[in-house]
Amino acid sequence: MTVSTPSRAAVVGTGSRAQMFTTALARRPQVHVAALCDPNPVRIAHHQRLLKEAGEPEAAVWTPDEFERRLRSDGIDEVVVTTVDALHDAYIVPALRAGCRVVTEKPMTTDAARCRRILDEVEATGNHLAVAFNYRFNPVHEEIRRLLAQGAVGDVLSVHFEWLLDVRHGADYFRRWHREKDKSGGLMVHKSSHHFDLVNWWLGARPREVFGYGRLGFYGREAGERSGYRRDYERAHGAAAAADDPFALPLADNDALRSLYLDAEGADGYHRDRNVFGDGITIEDDMAVLVRYDTGATMTYHLTAYAPWEGYRVMFNGTGGRLELEVEESRWQPARLRTTSGKGAIHGDKALANAGGPRILLRPLWEAPREVELPPYDHAGHGGGDERMLASLYGPADPSAPADTGDAAKQRATEADGALALVTGLAANESFATGTPVTAEALLSVPGA
């Protein structure tokens, strides 16, 4: 198959999250990475090297203030938004207005006002966007949805979702910009939107009411001094006190991290390796949430960002039995684990040390429990979800291969899905602050998904 006129794509934000998109689009002859937009020229140069390694020409370089004008002058068809979460709407809205097809990293944005701005632009233009909820494309999660839809446990009455980030992956959100809630929305928005979207999708439900408690109990100066984990440094690079700190990130030890962040500091002063037991952390590390859905089902959700192992357990209790999912991403972590790539195990997109695997157990009423047979699990790509999501969004890397017209083609998340996942996290954050339940619809009215 010959691709005569590839679509022209602009990638906004050239940190580590953008690498998956830059390399994936460069592998597809049907898409051409025509522009890279970021205020930091050093990080842009890193992505130019990724394009060169894939045999692609250099992309045009845009600064953020040029973005809206150059969408039209450079004939952009596709926009990929992977910048700081709180800035997503600043690029999504003009891209929708220009008629571009937009894909944004999750979360779609970080607060109700920004979300409303995006939804209003969708309504005004009739253009839609896709939110990169790659967990929907994980075959294990797809199997859960299939079992529930087939009535394996009857009507679902309650869900319990326990998610554990270990002390390597979890700590990483306290080293970087995500530690500031005004930029990331906290882990309830930045990370848990993954799971809130999954539960919405699994149940075919919308959140109605949310209540929760959240605290910073492990990371931060006060907790670090109390536990004895704190070392006296601001950032790890060049600090003698960080040399034996298992929580420190050694940027200089890794070529891609050095290129993306250490070498780029002169351009914007951003430090990627801050002390997780330092000052200025405004997000929580331990969160308990209760959600009631429009189906009548409830969910108890707990996120721990300092666990000795990484993974999650989800239990569905229904009128016909119980369905249990357990995924072990790591059974434990050695104290001196080093990263092996620019994204690496600290981002959860490569196999963690001592990785386990997934298990689904079905417990019908009046019958013996049985384990559900699963395909081999891909730890390196969010359970295989990354590649399936990219193929659904942009077509297969080999354009002669048939497109997936089955389940994967139906799993794309829209702006309404992004908003429904977001509102659970926003309501949880508000409940943390007020100590009272929050009605999701009062916080953010979302059109029918």
N, C-alpha and C positions, 0 to 999 in steps of 0.2 A: 504494500500500500504506500503510495507517495503522498506526502503532505505538502501541498503547493504553497499555501499561505498560512504559516503558523500564527497563532494569536500572540499578541505582544503583552507581556506581563511586567508589572512593576512590583518589586518586593520592598515593603516599608518596614524598616527596623532590621538591622543586620547583626544582631547578637547571636547567641548560640541557638535560640529557638528557630531562627530563620534558616539555619543550615539545611534542615530537612527539606524545606521548600525549594531553596536555591538549587540543591543538587538534584532533587526529583524533577524539577522543571527543565533543568539542563539536559537530563537524560531523555526528554520527550521531544521528538522533532515537531510535534504538533503545537508546542509552546516555545516561545523565545523570551528569555529574560532580557527585556529591553532596558530596564532601569532599576537602579538601587537607590533607595532614599534613606538617609540617616545623617544626623549632624556630625557624626564622627567619621572622618575620612580613613582612619586606620582600619576600622572594622569593615568599611566598604571594601578596602583593598584586600582584606581576607576573603571576602565573598567573590571578588574578581578572580582570585586565585582558584577558588572552587569552580568557577565557570571555565577558566582556562584548562584546568585538569580534566574537565568533561568535554573539551574540544570546542567550547563555545566562545564567541567573541566577547570582548569587554562590554559591559552594560553602561548606559549613560548614568552619570552621577547627579542626583538631585539633592538639594538641601530641603528641609521641611517647608520653608516658606515658598518654595517653587512648586510644591506638589500639585496644587489644584490647577495652576496654569499649564503645567507640562503634561498633565493627563491628556489634554486635548491636543496640544501642539506636537506631542510625540506619538499620538495615535495609539494610546494604551487601551487594550481590551479587557485585561485581567488585573486585579490588584490583590496582593496578599499582604495582610496586616499582621505583623509580628512584633510590634514595638511595645513599649511599656503599656500595661493594661489600661491605665487611666487616660491614655492618649488615643485609644482605638477609634473613638467616635470622630476625632479630628480628621481622620483619614477615611473612615467608612462613609461618612455623610457626603463629602465632595465626590468620592468615587461613585456612589450610587447616583448622585445628581448628574455626573458625566456619562452615565449609562454603562459603566464598567461592571463586569461580573466580579463580585467581591467575595473573598474567602478570608475570614479572620481567625486568628488563634483564639482559643478559649482562655479566659472568659471573654464574652463579647464586649463587655465594658465593666465598670466598677461601681456605678451608683445608679439610682433611679432616674435622675435628671438626664444623664448621658444616654441611658437606655431609651428613655422617652424620645430623645432627639433622633436616635437611630430609627425607632419604630415610626415616628412621624415622617421621616424622609422616605421610608419604604412605602408608606401610605400615599405620600404626595407624588412619588415618581412611578410607583408600580414595579420598581426593581427590587430584587430580593438578594440576600446574601447567605452564605453558608458559614456555619461555625464549625471549627475543626475539632469536633468531639470524636477523636480517634477511638475511644473506648467502645463506641457503638459498633465498630467494625471488628472488634476482637471476636474470633469464632466462639470462644467460651461464653462471652456475654450474649452473643447471638443465640446460642443454644438455650440459655436461661430464658430469653424472651420467647423462644419457640415452645419450650415446655410450659411456660405460664399461659401462653395463648391457647395451647392445646388442652388446658384445664387439668394439668398434672396434679395440682393441689386444690382444685376448685376455685372458689372466689378467694382472693388474697385479702386477709383481714389485717395483717400486720407484717412489718419488715424490720429486721434489725441489721444494721450495717456498721461494722467495726473496721476502721481503716487505720493501719499503723505505718507511719513513716519512720524508718530507722535513723540512727544517729549519724549516718552519712548523708542520705538523701534529705531527711527532715531538717538537719542542721543547715543545709544549703540555702533554705529560704530565709535564714537569719543572717546570712553573710552579705546579701545583695539587696537590691532595691525593694524586693518583696517584703522586707522587714518593716517597711513604712506603709501603713494601711491606706494612706491617701493615694498611694501609687498602685497598690495591688488589690485593695479591698480585703486583705488578709487571706488566710488559708481557706476560710469559708467560701470566698469568691474565687480566688485564683486556682485552688486545687480541688476543693470539694464540689465545684460546679460540674466536674467530671461525673461524680457519683450522683449528684442531684439530677443531672440529665438522664443518667442510666435508669434511675428509679422511675422518673416521669415516663420514660420510654418503655421500660419493662411493664409498668402497670397501666400504661395508657391513661395517666392521671395528671392532674394539675394540683400544685400545693395550695392549700387554703389558709392554714394557720401554722405558725412556727413559734416555738419557745426554746430557749437554750441558755446555757451557762458557758462562758469561755474565760480563760485566764492565761497569763504568761507565768508559768510555774517552773519551767526547766531552763530556758534560755534567758538572756538579759543579765545585767550586772548583779542585781540583788539575788537572783536565784543562783547564779554562778558562784557568788561569794558564800552563799549558804551551803552549797553542795561541795565547794572546794574545787570545782572544775575551772573556775576562771583563771586565766593567765593575763598578765598586765601588758597588753599591747592593743593598738587601735586597729591595725590590719596586719595580716600574716607576713606579707613580703618584707624581707629585711629585718624582721623582728626576732631577736634571739629568744624571747620568751615563747615564741610560737613553734620553735624547732621540735619540741617534744609534745606538742598539743595535738591530740588525736582529732580535735574539732577544726583544726586549721586547714585551709586549702592552699597547697603549694603551687601557685600559678606558674612559676618558673620551671617546674618539673614537666610541664606539658606543652608541646609545641602549639597546639591549637588554642589553649587557654591563654598562653603567652601572647599569641598573635591577636586574639580577639579582645583581650582585656589589659594585660600588663603593658604591652607596647602601645596601647591606645589611650593610656591614662593622660598623656600630655595634651590630648585634644579636648578632653572634657572633664578630667579630674575624677572620673568614676572609679571607685575601688570595688572590685569583685570579691575581695577576700577579707571582709571585715570580721572582727571578733564577735562570735555568736553570743558571748557573754559580756558584750559592751553596752553602751548607752544608746538611746534613741530608737529602741525597738517598740513598735506600737501595735504589733499583731499578737495573736494568741498562739500558744503551742499545745493547748489541751482544750477540747471543745466537745460539749454534749448537747445534742439537739433533738427535739421532738417535733415531728411534722404530721399534720393531718391533711389528707388529700380529699379531692371532691368525690372520690369513689367511696369514701368512708374509711379507707385503710389508713393506718398510722405507721410512721417509721421512727424508730430510735436510731440515732446516728452518733458515733463517737470517733473523733479524730485525735490520735496521739502522734505528735511530731518528734518524739525522742525515744522510740522503742528499740529494743535490742534486735528485733527482726522486722522485716518489711513484708507487707501483704495486706489482705483484707478477707473478711468473712461476712457473708450476707446470708440471712435466713428469712425465708418466706413462709409464713404460717397461714394456711387456708382452710376452707371448709372440707377439703379432701385430703389434707396431710401437710407435709412440710418439705420444703426444698432448701438444700444447704449448698452454698458455694464457698470454697476456701481456695485462695491463691497465695502461695508462698513465693514472693520475689527474692527473699533472702532468709535463710534460717538464722544467721548471725553475721556480724561484721567484725573483722579484725581491726584492732585499734590503728594500725598504720597503713590502712588501705590507701593506695594512690590512684588517681584517676588515669584512665588510659586513652581518653579521647577528648575532643573539645566539648562534647556533650557528656558522654561517659555515664558511669553508674550513678553519679550524683544527681543526674536528671531523670533517672528511671527509664531511660530509653535504651539501655544496654543491660545485658545480664549482670545482675549483682553477684558478688562473691557468695558462694554456698547457696546458690539458687535452688529452690524447691520446684513446685509446679502447681497446677490447678486440680481441683477435685470437686465433682458435683455428686451429691448424695440425695436421692429421692426417698422420702419416707411416707408412703401412702398410708391412710388409715386402714387397719385390719390386714395389712400385708407386711412382709419382710422388707426392710430397706434394701435398695439396690443402687449401685454406683453407675453413673452414666458414662458411657465410653466417650472419650474425647480425642481429638487429633493431637499430634505433637505440638507442644507449646513453644512459641517464639518469644523468649524473654527480651530479645534485643529490639523488638519493634512493637512494644505495648501489646504483646500477645498476637502479633501479626496484623494489628489494627492499622498501623501507620501505612503500610503498603496498600492495603485494601482501600483505605480512605483516599489515598492519593490517586489510585486507579479509578475510584468512583468519581472524584472531582475533576480529574484531568485526562482520563483515559489511561489505558495500559502503557507502560514504558515502551513496549514494542507495539507500534500502531497497527501491525498486521494481526495482532492477537485479538480475539473477540472481546468485546466489552462485557462486563458483568451486568446482566440484566435481571439478575435474581435478587436475593435479599440485600446484598451490598448496595445495589442501586437505590434501594428504598430507605437507606439508613442515614442519608444526609440530614444534618440538623439545620433548620432555618433560623431566621432572626427571632421567631416566636419561641422556638425551642431554647435558643440562647437566653431569651428573657426569662423563661420559666425556670431554667436552671439557676440564673442569676438571682431571681427574687427570693429563692429559699435562703441563699447565703446572705443576702442583704437583710432579710427579716431576722435571721439568726444573729447577725451583728447588732441590729437594733435591740433585739431582746437581751443580748449580753449587756448592753449599755443601760437599759431601762429596768430589767428584771421582770418584764411583763410579756405576755404573748403578743405576737404581731400578726395581723391579718394581711396576707400576701396581696390581696386585691386592693386593699387600701394603700399599700406601699407602691404598687405598680400594677396598673391595669394592662393585661396582655391580650392581644387579639387571639381568636381561636387558632390553636396550633394545628 
